[in-house]
Amino acid sequence: MLARVRREGRKIVLANGCFDLIHVGHVRYLEGARALGGFLAVAVNSDRSVRSLKGPGRPLQSESDRLLRSTPFTSTGKRCQCMIQSTCLGVSGRGARL
């Protein structure tokens, strides 16, 4: 999908996070990322990643539930399994270009 977007010459914007409990800060972050234009891809941290970042007892919601809740913010509105773990994209840091 991203290869096709690149071929079309469209800008790809990546937003990444745990998105364990979606709150107004997440919504503003995702809306801001979408406003940058182009194609918005949302990467959701894996359960293991969230646990290592937030501690035992987290995440409160499963990967699939967190991914499903962030889907409406993506450019296609479709879920892409490869986006469940940001490490599979080989991207690190904020503002990375894909």
C-alpha positions as CSV (number, residue, x, y, z in Angstrom):
1,M,0.0,0.0,0.0
2,L,2.7,2.5,0.9
3,A,4.6,1.7,-2.3
4,R,1.6,2.6,-4.3
5,V,1.2,5.9,-2.4
6,R,4.9,6.7,-3.0
7,R,4.5,5.9,-6.8
8,E,1.5,8.4,-6.8
9,G,3.9,11.0,-5.4
10,R,1.8,11.5,-2.3
11,K,3.3,12.5,1.1
12,I,3.2,9.7,3.8
13,V,2.7,10.8,7.4
14,L,3.3,8.3,10.2
15,A,1.7,8.6,13.6
16,N,2.7,6.1,16.3
17,G,1.6,5.5,19.8
18,C,0.3,3.1,22.4
19,F,-3.3,4.4,22.1
20,D,-4.2,2.3,25.2
21,L,-7.1,4.5,26.2
22,I,-7.9,7.0,23.5
23,H,-8.3,10.5,24.9
24,V,-8.5,14.0,23.6
25,G,-4.7,14.3,23.4
26,H,-4.6,11.2,21.1
27,V,-7.4,12.6,19.0
28,R,-5.7,16.0,18.6
29,Y,-2.4,14.2,17.8
30,L,-4.0,12.1,15.1
31,E,-6.0,15.0,13.6
32,G,-2.9,17.1,13.5
33,A,-1.0,14.3,11.7
34,R,-3.8,13.9,9.2
35,A,-3.8,17.7,8.6
36,L,-0.2,17.4,7.4
37,G,-1.7,16.1,4.2
38,G,-1.0,13.1,2.1
39,F,-1.5,9.6,3.4
40,L,-1.8,9.0,7.1
41,A,-0.5,5.6,8.4
42,V,-1.1,4.9,12.1
43,A,1.3,2.5,13.9
44,V,0.1,1.0,17.1
45,N,2.6,-0.4,19.6
46,S,2.4,-4.1,20.4
47,D,1.2,-5.3,23.8
48,R,4.8,-6.2,24.7
49,S,6.0,-2.7,23.8
50,V,3.2,-1.1,25.8
51,R,4.0,-3.3,28.8
52,S,7.7,-2.3,28.7
53,L,6.9,1.4,28.4
54,K,4.0,1.7,30.8
55,G,4.6,-1.2,33.3
56,P,2.8,-4.3,34.5
57,G,-1.0,-4.3,34.1
58,R,-0.7,-2.5,30.8
59,P,-2.0,-2.4,28.2
60,L,-5.7,-2.2,29.3
61,Q,-6.9,-3.0,25.8
62,S,-5.5,-5.6,23.4
63,E,-3.5,-4.8,20.3
64,S,-6.4,-5.6,18.0
65,D,-8.8,-3.4,20.1
66,R,-6.3,-0.5,20.1
67,L,-5.7,-0.9,16.3
68,L,-9.4,-1.0,15.6
69,R,-10.0,2.2,17.7
70,S,-7.3,4.1,15.7
71,T,-8.5,2.9,12.3
72,P,-10.9,5.8,11.7
73,F,-8.0,8.2,11.7
74,T,-6.1,6.4,8.9
75,S,-6.3,7.6,5.3
76,T,-8.0,4.4,4.1
77,G,-10.1,3.7,7.1
78,K,-8.8,0.1,6.8
79,R,-6.9,-2.0,9.2
80,C,-3.4,-3.2,8.1
81,Q,-2.0,-6.0,10.2
82,C,1.6,-4.9,9.5
83,M,0.9,-1.6,11.3
84,I,0.3,-3.4,14.6
85,Q,3.9,-3.1,15.6
86,S,5.8,0.0,14.5
87,T,9.1,-1.9,14.5
88,C,8.1,-3.8,11.4
89,L,8.2,-0.5,9.5
90,G,11.8,0.0,10.3
91,V,11.1,3.6,11.4
92,S,12.2,5.2,14.6
93,G,11.9,8.7,16.0
94,R,9.4,11.5,15.5
95,G,8.9,13.0,12.1
96,A,10.7,10.2,10.2
97,R,10.1,10.2,6.5
98,L,8.8,7.0,5.0
